Amino acid sequence: MPRCTSRNGGRRFRIAVAALAAAASVGLSACSSSTDDAGGEGGGGAAGGTSTAVGDMSKWPKTVADSGLVKGLTLPLQPYMQTYQDSMTIERAARTLETECMAGYGFTVVFPPVGVNPPPNADDANMPRRYGLSDRAAAATYGYQLPPDATEHPAPPQLSPAAVAVLTGRKGNNPRAEAAPSTYKGRKVPEGGCQAQAFDKLGARIDFTLPSRLDHESLVRSQEDPRVRSSLGAWSACMKGKGYTVADPFAAADIAAEKATGDPTQEEITLALADIDCKKETDLVAVWHRVDAEIQARQVEENQLALQQLKDRNSKAVKAAEAALRG
């Protein structure tokens, strides 16, 4: 049975700003403090930064892999996905609009920097680990694991019930929470709260399910192609020569996961290095990528109109966000 990238020791990344529940949870997790003009209803704690601040961008994933066996490789569906960089531009602008909206109701809400907890991949293609491990230098240190996150993250928000209601349009942080009253102190609250209004102003409520689904399908289908199966067989034979009986790179990751007890052991690192060396010896990644790209090219052709509409909407949202940030 084909295996997908979620089993390769990496983390799939979704950035679609599609549902208000997702947008709301992002915003609430970011709020550092809030106060209101009545006193005592807002959250306590010190301010955590400004609405437009960003984390260490040098730690953000590259839009195109710049190391390892996938260096420089891209896929036809990637231009139709929202990158982490685009997502953070929109998030920064949305927080600015949310701050202004909340101020209109007497709340002061301070957001910490965006992008302080970046994912390992810039979009849903997850190129750095799409075909399993690909970076030998990283594997020599971390095995199949991701580098540890040493970033200091902002404290959880302390929002008053009133602030939550105005920010989200709900009576609680849970996306399934009951709807809050439609007014606050006699003033109408936007449907979905200040967060919904902010994303609507930016045109950023976009559902990227289509390219994500097609991307997943292409990876699964590529594993059934005779060329990939042949290369996987060669990779498996190479691994057997190194003392490992595994059918594919995902199975190798499973072995590491089953034995993981914390920090990568030398045993895990040795397995990871064998995995990558056999990929290089058999040219597995290049073959797999070529087949994957062929499938995606057909997918793009078959879904051109819908994909182009998504791309255009995302471009407009990012431009609107950039304009909002310029003030």
Secondary structure, 3 states (H helix, E strand, C coil): CCCCHHHCCCCCCCCCCCCHHHHHHHHHHHCCEEEECCCCCCCCCCCCCCCCCECCHHHCCCCCCCCHHHCCCCCCCHHHCCCHHHHHHHHHHHHHHHHHHHHCCCEEEECCCECCCCCCCCCCCCHHHCCCCCCHHHHHHHCCCCCCCCCCCCCCCCCCHHHHHHHHCECCCCCCCCECCCEECCEECCCCHHHHHHHHHHCCCCCCHHHHHHHHHHHHHHCCCHHHHHHHHHHHHHHHHCCCCCCCHHHHHHHHHHHCCCCCCHHHHHHHHHHHHHHHHHCHHHHHHHHHHHHHHHHHHHCHHHHHHHHHHHHHHHHHHHHHHHC
